[in-house]
Amino acid sequence: MTDTVDCDIRQSLDRISSQMRRDYSESLRELNIYVGQENLLYRLWLGDGVTQMQLCEHLKCEPPTVTNMVKSLEQNGFIYRERDTHDARIMRIFLTDKGKELEKPVEIKWKQQQEKLLDSILPEERLLLRRLLKQIESNLL
């Protein structure tokens, strides 16, 4: 019995994750960005002028992944790179006005997805769900 329940939970989490990613990806595409890029932008909205290595640490991903995101966002005019004034080997990443203007629309898309995800879940159930998901997350880390 337990094996079936465990399998069902894992399958449900897989389906939820896949569907959320598809929906969110489709939603972000309207803004000309892809899933993952909004997290890079979020870090820059907190304060730009960071290095790619700092972005790697924040996003917990490998340098080639961040390099590809930076190139794409730069090509689309959301960010630009500039040499560090104290160390010419370092490139710092800044938001363009176009990148700054994305903050509110991305936040709206995120909230819309959150509302869809939690639509019929009561506040006390949400608290329990959050606690359980944090426990699952800590089991994996």
C-alpha positions in Angstrom: 0.0 0.0 0.0 2.7 2.5 1.0 4.6 1.9 -2.2 1.5 2.8 -4.3 0.9 5.9 -2.3 4.6 7.0 -2.5 4.5 6.3 -6.3 1.3 8.3 -6.7 2.8 11.2 -4.8 5.9 11.3 -6.9 3.9 11.0 -10.1 1.6 13.8 -9.0 4.6 16.0 -8.2 6.1 15.2 -11.6 2.8 16.0 -13.4 2.4 19.2 -11.4 5.9 20.4 -12.1 5.7 19.6 -15.8 2.3 21.4 -16.2 3.4 24.4 -14.1 6.6 24.7 -16.3 4.6 24.5 -19.5 2.0 27.0 -18.4 4.6 29.4 -17.0 6.8 29.1 -20.0 3.9 29.9 -22.3 3.0 32.9 -20.1 6.5 34.3 -20.0 6.9 33.8 -23.8 4.4 36.7 -24.1 7.1 38.8 -22.5 9.8 37.4 -24.8 11.6 35.6 -21.9 11.9 32.0 -20.9 11.6 30.1 -17.7 14.7 30.6 -15.6 15.5 34.0 -17.2 13.0 35.6 -14.8 15.0 34.4 -11.9 18.1 36.0 -13.3 16.2 39.2 -13.9 14.8 39.0 -10.4 18.3 39.0 -9.0 19.1 42.1 -11.1 15.9 43.8 -10.0 17.2 43.5 -6.4 20.4 45.3 -7.5 22.2 45.1 -10.8 25.9 45.5 -11.5 26.6 41.9 -10.5 29.0 39.4 -12.2 28.1 36.3 -14.0 29.7 34.3 -11.2 27.4 36.0 -8.6 24.4 35.1 -10.8 25.6 31.5 -10.9 25.7 31.4 -7.2 22.3 33.0 -6.9 20.7 30.8 -9.5 22.6 27.7 -8.3 23.5 26.7 -11.9 26.5 26.2 -14.0 28.4 29.1 -15.8 27.4 27.9 -19.3 23.7 28.1 -18.4 24.1 31.6 -17.1 26.2 32.6 -20.1 23.4 31.5 -22.4 20.7 33.3 -20.4 22.8 36.5 -20.3 23.4 36.3 -24.1 19.7 35.8 -24.8 18.6 38.6 -22.5 21.3 40.9 -23.9 20.2 40.2 -27.5 16.6 41.0 -26.5 17.7 44.3 -25.0 16.8 43.5 -21.4 20.4 43.7 -20.0 23.8 44.9 -21.0 27.3 44.1 -19.9 30.0 46.6 -18.9 33.6 46.1 -17.8 34.3 46.6 -14.1 35.9 50.0 -13.4 38.5 48.5 -11.0 39.2 45.2 -12.8 38.9 45.0 -16.6 38.7 41.2 -16.5 35.3 41.4 -14.8 32.1 42.1 -16.7 29.2 43.4 -14.7 25.6 43.0 -15.8 23.0 45.8 -15.7 19.4 46.1 -16.6 18.3 48.3 -19.5 15.2 50.4 -19.2 13.4 47.6 -21.1 14.6 45.1 -18.5 13.5 47.3 -15.6 10.0 47.6 -17.2 9.6 43.8 -17.2 9.6 43.6 -13.4 5.9 44.3 -12.9 4.6 42.1 -15.8 6.7 39.2 -14.6 5.4 39.6 -11.1 1.8 39.6 -12.5 2.5 36.4 -14.5 4.0 34.8 -11.4 1.0 35.8 -9.2 -1.4 34.5 -11.9 0.3 31.1 -11.9 0.3 31.0 -8.1 -3.5 31.8 -8.0 -4.2 29.1 -10.6 -2.1 26.6 -8.7 -3.7 27.3 -5.3 -7.2 28.2 -6.5 -9.3 25.8 -4.5 -6.9 25.3 -1.6 -8.0 26.9 1.8 -5.5 29.1 3.7 -4.9 26.5 6.4 -4.3 23.8 3.7 -1.8 26.2 2.0 0.1 26.4 5.3 0.2 22.7 5.6 1.2 22.3 1.9 4.0 24.8 2.3 5.3 23.0 5.4 5.3 19.6 3.7 6.9 20.9 0.5 9.7 22.6 2.5 10.2 19.2 4.3 10.4 17.4 0.9 12.8 20.1 -0.4 15.1 19.7 2.7 15.1 15.9 2.2 16.5 16.5 -1.3 19.2 19.0 -0.3 
